[in-house]
Amino acid sequence: MPGFLLHSGATVLCAHAGQAQPTAPNPRVKVSGQPVVTQAAPYTVAGCPFNVSGAPVPCVTATWVTAAIRVRAGGLPVLLQDSQAICAPNGTPLSVVMTQVRVKGQ
């Protein structure tokens, strides 16, 4: 399914409203003046308040499960607005809240 490409300035949140950032965006390919993010780049999550029975179990990192089928940067699939990720250690998803709206991929 087509969607807008994710770039390093996109707003990505964990299911508990923690802020997620890419660890290694692709510096050679840019959209809206910012590097795109590929599926190989894990995200780090900061400020996740999730806890279970009073014990904190915050989202720390996230790995992307789906990405573009046809669009690649540096030989790796780029992330799209509808790409899906799983957070560790609790298995909750990431949500792409806002990204650039000029370049679409599939």
N, CA, C and O atoms as a GROMACS GRO file, in nm:
protein
  424
    1MET      N    1   0.085  -0.118   0.000
    1MET     CA    2   0.000   0.000   0.000
    1MET      C    3   0.090   0.124   0.000
    1MET      O    4   0.182   0.132   0.080
    2PRO      N    5   0.064   0.221  -0.088
    2PRO     CA    6   0.149   0.340  -0.094
    2PRO      C    7   0.132   0.428   0.029
    2PRO      O    8   0.025   0.435   0.090
    3GLY      N    9   0.241   0.495   0.063
    3GLY     CA   10   0.238   0.588   0.175
    3GLY      C   11   0.354   0.686   0.164
    3GLY      O   12   0.445   0.665   0.084
    4PHE      N   13   0.349   0.791   0.242
    4PHE     CA   14   0.456   0.890   0.242
    4PHE      C   15   0.581   0.833   0.307
    4PHE      O   16   0.572   0.757   0.403
    5LEU      N   17   0.699   0.870   0.254
    5LEU     CA   18   0.826   0.824   0.309
    5LEU      C   19   0.853   0.890   0.444
    5LEU      O   20   0.824   1.008   0.464
    6LEU      N   21   0.910   0.812   0.536
    6LEU     CA   22   0.951   0.866   0.665
    6LEU      C   23   1.088   0.932   0.651
    6LEU      O   24   1.175   0.881   0.581
    7HIS      N   25   1.104   1.042   0.718
    7HIS     CA   26   1.234   1.109   0.724
    7HIS      C   27   1.271   1.128   0.871
    7HIS      O   28   1.190   1.101   0.960
    8SER      N   29   1.392   1.173   0.895
    8SER     CA   30   1.441   1.181   1.033
    8SER      C   31   1.362   1.279   1.118
    8SER      O   32   1.366   1.269   1.241
    9GLY      N   33   1.290   1.372   1.059
    9GLY     CA   34   1.212   1.469   1.135
    9GLY      C   35   1.067   1.428   1.157
    9GLY      O   36   0.990   1.505   1.214
   10ALA      N   37   1.030   1.309   1.114
   10ALA     CA   38   0.892   1.262   1.131
   10ALA      C   39   0.862   1.243   1.280
   10ALA      O   40   0.950   1.207   1.358
   11THR      N   41   0.738   1.267   1.318
   11THR     CA   42   0.695   1.245   1.456
   11THR      C   43   0.644   1.103   1.469
   11THR      O   44   0.543   1.065   1.409
   12VAL      N   45   0.717   1.023   1.548
   12VAL     CA   46   0.683   0.882   1.569
   12VAL      C   47   0.674   0.860   1.720
   12VAL      O   48   0.764   0.896   1.795
   13LEU      N   49   0.562   0.800   1.764
   13LEU     CA   50   0.539   0.777   1.907
   13LEU      C   51   0.513   0.629   1.934
   13LEU      O   52   0.459   0.558   1.849
   14CYS      N   53   0.551   0.585   2.053
   14CYS     CA   54   0.513   0.450   2.094
   14CYS      C   55   0.367   0.454   2.138
   14CYS      O   56   0.308   0.562   2.146
   15ALA      N   57   0.310   0.340   2.167
   15ALA     CA   58   0.168   0.332   2.204
   15ALA      C   59   0.138   0.408   2.334
   15ALA      O   60   0.022   0.434   2.364
   16HIS      N   61   0.242   0.443   2.410
   16HIS     CA   62   0.224   0.511   2.538
   16HIS      C   63   0.270   0.656   2.532
   16HIS      O   64   0.289   0.719   2.636
   17ALA      N   65   0.288   0.708   2.412
   17ALA     CA   66   0.326   0.848   2.384
   17ALA      C   67   0.472   0.880   2.410
   17ALA      O   68   0.506   0.996   2.429
   18GLY      N   69   0.560   0.779   2.411
   18GLY     CA   70   0.704   0.804   2.417
   18GLY      C   71   0.754   0.845   2.280
   18GLY      O   72   0.705   0.793   2.179
   19GLN      N   73   0.848   0.936   2.274
   19GLN     CA   74   0.902   0.988   2.148
   19GLN      C   75   1.005   0.892   2.090
   19GLN      O   76   1.101   0.856   2.159
   20ALA      N   77   0.987   0.851   1.965
   20ALA     CA   78   1.079   0.758   1.898
   20ALA      C   79   1.161   0.832   1.793
   20ALA      O   80   1.108   0.916   1.719
   21GLN      N   81   1.291   0.800   1.787
   21GLN     CA   82   1.383   0.863   1.692
   21GLN      C   83   1.466   0.756   1.622
   21GLN      O   84   1.503   0.656   1.685
   22PRO      N   85   1.497   0.776   1.493
   22PRO     CA   86   1.581   0.677   1.423
   22PRO      C   87   1.726   0.685   1.470
   22PRO      O   88   1.776   0.792   1.502
   23THR      N   89   1.792   0.570   1.475
   23THR     CA   90   1.932   0.568   1.517
   23THR      C   91   2.026   0.598   1.402
   23THR      O   92   2.134   0.654   1.424
   24ALA      N   93   1.988   0.563   1.279
   24ALA     CA   94   2.079   0.582   1.165
   24ALA      C   95   2.003   0.609   1.036
   24ALA      O   96   1.987   0.519   0.954
   25PRO      N   97   1.955   0.734   1.016
   25PRO     CA   98   1.890   0.764   0.889
   25PRO      C   99   1.993   0.761   0.775
   25PRO      O  100   2.113   0.774   0.797
   26ASN      N  101   1.943   0.743   0.652
   26ASN     CA  102   2.030   0.736   0.535
   26ASN      C  103   2.071   0.879   0.496
   26ASN      O  104   1.985   0.956   0.454
   27PRO      N  105   2.198   0.917   0.509
   27PRO     CA  106   2.239   1.055   0.484
   27PRO      C  107   2.243   1.094   0.336
   27PRO      O  108   2.252   1.213   0.304
   28ARG      N  109   2.237   0.997   0.246
   28ARG     CA  110   2.251   1.028   0.103
   28ARG      C  111   2.119   1.059   0.033
   28ARG      O  112   2.119   1.123  -0.072
   29VAL      N  113   2.007   1.014   0.089
   29VAL     CA  114   1.877   1.037   0.026
   29VAL      C  115   1.793   1.125   0.118
   29VAL      O  116   1.772   1.091   0.234
   30LYS      N  117   1.746   1.238   0.066
   30LYS     CA  118   1.671   1.331   0.150
   30LYS      C  119   1.536   1.364   0.089
   30LYS      O  120   1.520   1.369  -0.033
   31VAL      N  121   1.438   1.385   0.176
   31VAL     CA  122   1.307   1.439   0.136
   31VAL      C  123   1.278   1.554   0.231
   31VAL      O  124   1.304   1.545   0.351
   32SER      N  125   1.225   1.661   0.178
   32SER     CA  126   1.200   1.783   0.256
   32SER      C  127   1.326   1.826   0.330
   32SER      O  128   1.317   1.880   0.440
   33GLY      N  129   1.443   1.802   0.270
   33GLY     CA  130   1.570   1.844   0.328
   33GLY      C  131   1.621   1.759   0.443
   33GLY      O  132   1.721   1.793   0.506
   34GLN      N  133   1.555   1.647   0.472
   34GLN     CA  134   1.596   1.561   0.582
   34GLN      C  135   1.618   1.419   0.532
   34GLN      O  136   1.550   1.375   0.439
   35PRO      N  137   1.713   1.345   0.593
   35PRO     CA  138   1.742   1.209   0.549
   35PRO      C  139   1.623   1.115   0.566
   35PRO      O  140   1.550   1.124   0.664
   36VAL      N  141   1.606   1.024   0.470
   36VAL     CA  142   1.503   0.921   0.483
   36VAL      C  143   1.551   0.814   0.579
   36VAL      O  144   1.670   0.806   0.610
   37VAL      N  145   1.458   0.732   0.628
   37VAL     CA  146   1.491   0.626   0.722
   37VAL      C  147   1.461   0.492   0.656
   37VAL      O  148   1.356   0.473   0.593
   38THR      N  149   1.554   0.398   0.670
   38THR     CA  150   1.536   0.266   0.613
   38THR      C  151   1.494   0.166   0.720
   38THR      O  152   1.502   0.193   0.840
   39GLN      N  153   1.447   0.051   0.674
   39GLN     CA  154   1.399  -0.053   0.766
   39GLN      C  155   1.510  -0.104   0.858
   39GLN      O  156   1.482  -0.150   0.969
   40ALA      N  157   1.634  -0.097   0.814
   40ALA     CA  158   1.745  -0.150   0.894
   40ALA      C  159   1.775  -0.064   1.017
   40ALA      O  160   1.838  -0.112   1.112
   41ALA      N  161   1.731   0.061   1.018
   41ALA     CA  162   1.762   0.152   1.129
   41ALA      C  163   1.663   0.133   1.243
   41ALA      O  164   1.546   0.168   1.229
   42PRO      N  165   1.708   0.079   1.357
   42PRO     CA  166   1.616   0.069   1.471
   42PRO      C  167   1.588   0.209   1.527
   42PRO      O  168   1.665   0.303   1.505
   43TYR      N  169   1.481   0.219   1.598
   43TYR     CA  170   1.445   0.345   1.663
   43TYR      C  171   1.469   0.333   1.813
   43TYR      O  172   1.456   0.224   1.869
   44THR      N  173   1.506   0.443   1.877
   44THR     CA  174   1.513   0.447   2.023
   44THR      C  175   1.392   0.524   2.072
   44THR      O  176   1.346   0.616   2.006
   45VAL      N  177   1.342   0.486   2.187
   45VAL     CA  178   1.221   0.548   2.243
   45VAL      C  179   1.258   0.614   2.375
   45VAL      O  180   1.320   0.552   2.461
   46ALA      N  181   1.219   0.739   2.391
   46ALA     CA  182   1.246   0.812   2.514
   46ALA      C  183   1.114   0.862   2.574
   46ALA      O  184   1.023   0.903   2.501
   47GLY      N  185   1.105   0.858   2.705
   47GLY     CA  186   0.989   0.914   2.774
   47GLY      C  187   0.866   0.826   2.777
   47GLY      O  188   0.755   0.876   2.793
   48CYS      N  189   0.883   0.696   2.761
   48CYS     CA  190   0.768   0.605   2.766
   48CYS      C  191   0.731   0.579   2.912
   48CYS      O  192   0.815   0.531   2.988
   49PRO      N  193   0.607   0.609   2.952
   49PRO     CA  194   0.567   0.593   3.091
   49PRO      C  195   0.506   0.456   3.125
   49PRO      O  196   0.456   0.438   3.236
   50PHE      N  197   0.508   0.361   3.032
   50PHE     CA  198   0.439   0.233   3.052
   50PHE      C  199   0.490   0.158   3.174
   50PHE      O  200   0.610   0.148   3.197
   51ASN      N  201   0.396   0.105   3.254
   51ASN     CA  202   0.432   0.019   3.366
   51ASN      C  203   0.325  -0.087   3.385
   51ASN      O  204   0.210  -0.071   3.344
   52VAL      N  205   0.366  -0.196   3.448
   52VAL     CA  206   0.276  -0.308   3.475
   52VAL      C  207   0.274  -0.330   3.626
   52VAL      O  208   0.377  -0.360   3.686
   53SER      N  209   0.157  -0.313   3.685
   53SER     CA  210   0.140  -0.331   3.830
   53SER      C  211   0.241  -0.250   3.910
   53SER      O  212   0.294  -0.297   4.011
   54GLY      N  213   0.268  -0.128   3.866
   54GLY     CA  214   0.360  -0.040   3.936
   54GLY      C  215   0.506  -0.058   3.902
   54GLY      O  216   0.589   0.021   3.945
   55ALA      N  217   0.539  -0.159   3.825
   55ALA     CA  218   0.678  -0.182   3.782
   55ALA      C  219   0.697  -0.125   3.642
   55ALA      O  220   0.624  -0.163   3.550
   56PRO      N  221   0.792  -0.035   3.623
   56PRO     CA  222   0.811   0.024   3.490
   56PRO      C  223   0.861  -0.078   3.388
   56PRO      O  224   0.954  -0.154   3.414
   57VAL      N  225   0.796  -0.077   3.271
   57VAL     CA  226   0.836  -0.159   3.157
   57VAL      C  227   0.828  -0.070   3.032
   57VAL      O  228   0.748  -0.098   2.942
   58PRO      N  229   0.909   0.035   3.027
   58PRO     CA  230   0.896   0.130   2.917
   58PRO      C  231   0.947   0.075   2.784
   58PRO      O  232   1.031  -0.015   2.781
   59CYS      N  233   0.895   0.130   2.677
   59CYS     CA  234   0.948   0.100   2.545
   59CYS      C  235   1.088   0.161   2.538
   59CYS      O  236   1.107   0.276   2.576
   60VAL      N  237   1.186   0.085   2.489
   60VAL     CA  238   1.323   0.131   2.483
   60VAL      C  239   1.370   0.143   2.339
   60VAL      O  240   1.427   0.244   2.300
   61THR      N  241   1.346   0.038   2.260
   61THR     CA  242   1.383   0.038   2.119
   61THR      C  243   1.266  -0.016   2.038
   61THR      O  244   1.172  -0.074   2.092
   62ALA      N  245   1.273   0.004   1.907
   62ALA     CA  246   1.170  -0.049   1.818
   62ALA      C  247   1.236  -0.097   1.689
   62ALA      O  248   1.328  -0.034   1.637
   63THR      N  249   1.186  -0.210   1.640
   63THR     CA  250   1.234  -0.269   1.515
   63THR      C  251   1.119  -0.268   1.415
   63THR      O  252   1.007  -0.304   1.449
   64TRP      N  253   1.148  -0.226   1.294
   64TRP     CA  254   1.045  -0.218   1.191
   64TRP      C  255   1.023  -0.353   1.125
   64TRP      O  256   1.118  -0.420   1.085
   65VAL      N  257   0.897  -0.391   1.114
   65VAL     CA  258   0.858  -0.520   1.059
   65VAL      C  259   0.823  -0.508   0.911
   65VAL      O  260   0.853  -0.598   0.833
   66THR      N  261   0.759  -0.399   0.872
   66THR     CA  262   0.722  -0.378   0.732
   66THR      C  263   0.782  -0.248   0.681
   66THR      O  264   0.808  -0.155   0.758
   67ALA      N  265   0.804  -0.243   0.550
   67ALA     CA  266   0.860  -0.124   0.486
   67ALA      C  267   0.816  -0.124   0.340
   67ALA      O  268   0.736  -0.207   0.299
   68ALA      N  269   0.870  -0.031   0.263
   68ALA     CA  270   0.835  -0.021   0.121
   68ALA      C  271   0.880  -0.147   0.046
   68ALA      O  272   0.982  -0.207   0.079
   69ILE      N  273   0.803  -0.184  -0.053
   69ILE     CA  274   0.836  -0.299  -0.136
   69ILE      C  275   0.921  -0.257  -0.255
   69ILE      O  276   1.013  -0.329  -0.294
   70ARG      N  277   0.891  -0.141  -0.311
   70ARG     CA  278   0.956  -0.098  -0.434
   70ARG      C  279   1.061   0.011  -0.419
   70ARG      O  280   1.144   0.028  -0.508
   71VAL      N  281   1.060   0.084  -0.310
   71VAL     CA  282   1.152   0.198  -0.296
   71VAL      C  283   1.263   0.163  -0.197
   71VAL      O  284   1.237   0.116  -0.086
   72ARG      N  285   1.387   0.188  -0.240
   72ARG     CA  286   1.503   0.157  -0.156
   72ARG      C  287   1.598   0.276  -0.153
   72ARG      O  288   1.602   0.357  -0.245
   73ALA      N  289   1.674   0.284  -0.046
   73ALA     CA  290   1.780   0.383  -0.032
   73ALA      C  291   1.903   0.309   0.019
   73ALA      O  292   1.897   0.245   0.124
   74GLY      N  293   2.012   0.317  -0.054
   74GLY     CA  294   2.131   0.242  -0.016
   74GLY      C  295   2.109   0.092  -0.018
   74GLY      O  296   2.175   0.019   0.056
   75GLY      N  297   2.016   0.045  -0.101
   75GLY     CA  298   1.987  -0.097  -0.112
   75GLY      C  299   1.892  -0.151  -0.007
   75GLY      O  300   1.862  -0.271  -0.006
   76LEU      N  301   1.843  -0.065   0.082
   76LEU     CA  302   1.753  -0.108   0.191
   76LEU      C  303   1.614  -0.046   0.172
   76LEU      O  304   1.604   0.067   0.125
   77PRO      N  305   1.508  -0.119   0.207
   77PRO     CA  306   1.373  -0.064   0.194
   77PRO      C  307   1.354   0.058   0.284
   77PRO      O  308   1.394   0.057   0.400
   78VAL      N  309   1.292   0.162   0.230
   78VAL     CA  310   1.263   0.281   0.310
   78VAL      C  311   1.136   0.259   0.392
   78VAL      O  312   1.052   0.176   0.356
   79LEU      N  313   1.122   0.333   0.499
   79LEU     CA  314   1.002   0.325   0.581
   79LEU      C  315   0.895   0.417   0.526
   79LEU      O  316   0.924   0.526   0.475
   80LEU      N  317   0.771   0.373   0.536
   80LEU     CA  318   0.656   0.450   0.491
   80LEU      C  319   0.569   0.486   0.609
   80LEU      O  320   0.584   0.432   0.719
   81GLN      N  321   0.477   0.578   0.586
   81GLN     CA  322   0.386   0.623   0.691
   81GLN      C  323   0.306   0.507   0.750
   81GLN      O  324   0.269   0.511   0.868
   82ASP      N  325   0.278   0.403   0.670
   82ASP     CA  326   0.200   0.290   0.721
   82ASP      C  327   0.287   0.169   0.759
   82ASP      O  328   0.234   0.061   0.784
   83SER      N  329   0.420   0.187   0.766
   83SER     CA  330   0.508   0.078   0.810
   83SER      C  331   0.478   0.044   0.956
   83SER      O  332   0.433   0.129   1.032
   84GLN      N  333   0.503  -0.080   0.993
   84GLN     CA  334   0.472  -0.126   1.128
   84GLN      C  335   0.599  -0.163   1.202
   84GLN      O  336   0.693  -0.218   1.144
   85ALA      N  337   0.601  -0.132   1.333
   85ALA     CA  338   0.717  -0.161   1.418
   85ALA      C  339   0.670  -0.222   1.549
   85ALA      O  340   0.557  -0.204   1.592
   86ILE      N  341   0.762  -0.295   1.611
   86ILE     CA  342   0.737  -0.358   1.740
   86ILE      C  343   0.840  -0.304   1.839
   86ILE      O  344   0.960  -0.305   1.812
   87CYS      N  345   0.792  -0.257   1.956
   87CYS     CA  346   0.879  -0.205   2.059
   87CYS      C  347   0.930  -0.317   2.149
   87CYS      O  348   0.860  -0.416   2.173
   88ALA      N  349   1.051  -0.300   2.196
   88ALA     CA  350   1.107  -0.392   2.296
   88ALA      C  351   1.120  -0.314   2.426
   88ALA      O  352   1.154  -0.196   2.422
   89PRO      N  353   1.095  -0.372   2.538
   89PRO     CA  354   1.073  -0.513   2.565
   89PRO      C  355   0.927  -0.555   2.572
   89PRO      O  356   0.901  -0.672   2.601
   90ASN      N  357   0.832  -0.467   2.548
   90ASN     CA  358   0.692  -0.501   2.575
   90ASN      C  359   0.607  -0.537   2.454
   90ASN      O  360   0.492  -0.578   2.472
   91GLY      N  361   0.658  -0.526   2.332
   91GLY     CA  362   0.585  -0.571   2.213
   91GLY      C  363   0.473  -0.481   2.164
   91GLY      O  364   0.390  -0.527   2.085
   92THR      N  365   0.469  -0.356   2.206
   92THR     CA  366   0.365  -0.265   2.160
   92THR      C  367   0.411  -0.197   2.030
   92THR      O  368   0.530  -0.198   2.000
   93PRO      N  369   0.319  -0.138   1.953
   93PRO     CA  370   0.356  -0.078   1.823
   93PRO      C  371   0.402   0.067   1.834
   93PRO      O  372   0.384   0.133   1.936
   94LEU      N  373   0.463   0.113   1.725
   94LEU     CA  374   0.490   0.255   1.707
   94LEU      C  375   0.382   0.313   1.616
   94LEU      O  376   0.323   0.241   1.536
   95SER      N  377   0.357   0.442   1.629
   95SER     CA  378   0.262   0.511   1.543
   95SER      C  379   0.331   0.630   1.477
   95SER      O  380   0.395   0.710   1.545
   96VAL      N  381   0.317   0.641   1.345
   96VAL     CA  382   0.369   0.757   1.274
   96VAL      C  383   0.261   0.863   1.280
   96VAL      O  384   0.154   0.847   1.221
   97VAL      N  385   0.288   0.971   1.352
   97VAL     CA  386   0.190   1.078   1.373
   97VAL      C  387   0.197   1.181   1.262
   97VAL      O  388   0.095   1.228   1.213
   98MET      N  389   0.319   1.216   1.222
   98MET     CA  390   0.335   1.319   1.119
   98MET      C  391   0.464   1.295   1.041
   98MET      O  392   0.567   1.262   1.100
   99THR      N  393   0.458   1.311   0.910
   99THR     CA  394   0.576   1.302   0.824
   99THR      C  395   0.559   1.398   0.708
   99THR      O  396   0.457   1.467   0.697
  100GLN      N  397   0.657   1.404   0.622
  100GLN     CA  398   0.648   1.491   0.504
  100GLN      C  399   0.536   1.441   0.413
  100GLN      O  400   0.500   1.323   0.419
  101VAL      N  401   0.481   1.528   0.331
  101VAL     CA  402   0.368   1.490   0.247
  101VAL      C  403   0.392   1.520   0.099
  101VAL      O  404   0.299   1.552   0.025
  102ARG      N  405   0.518   1.509   0.056
  102ARG     CA  406   0.549   1.534  -0.084
  102ARG      C  407   0.587   1.408  -0.161
  102ARG      O  408   0.555   1.396  -0.279
  103VAL      N  409   0.655   1.314  -0.095
  103VAL     CA  410   0.707   1.197  -0.165
  103VAL      C  411   0.640   1.071  -0.113
  103VAL      O  412   0.642   1.042   0.006
  104LYS      N  413   0.579   0.996  -0.207
  104LYS     CA  414   0.515   0.869  -0.172
  104LYS      C  415   0.595   0.753  -0.228
  104LYS      O  416   0.667   0.767  -0.327
  105GLY      N  417   0.582   0.640  -0.162
  105GLY     CA  418   0.646   0.519  -0.210
  105GLY      C  419   0.551   0.401  -0.191
  105GLY      O  420   0.446   0.413  -0.129
  106GLN      N  421   0.592   0.288  -0.246
  106GLN     CA  422   0.511   0.168  -0.231
  106GLN      C  423   0.600   0.051  -0.202
  106GLN      O  424   0.552  -0.061  -0.186
   0.00000   0.00000   0.00000
